[in-house]
Amino acid sequence: MVYKVLYQEDSLEIPVREHTKSLYIEASSEREVRQLLKEKNINIELIQLLDEAHLAYEQQSEFFRVVND
């Protein structure tokens, strides 16, 4: 399953829409996503499981890349 993670680069940064970044990660659950990202110093705003239609839409972006940490 592929998850989209919306985050701020600094864990102490207040979420501001213009500074929000996203990454895509393959994992079996949201818990696994959090475990994979816990060593990074980021402020996770949202973890969203992508269904087939949403994943197909996201794959059209030039910035789409699945992270395999």
Sequence and secondary structure as in RCSB ss.txt:
>XXXX:A:sequence
MVYKVLYQEDSLEIPVREHTKSLYIEASSEREVRQLLKEKNINIELIQLLDEAHLAYEQQSEFFRVVND
>XXXX:A:secstr
 EEEEEEESSTTS   GGG EEEEEE SSHHHHHHHHTTS  EEEEEEE  HHHHHHHHTSTT  EE  
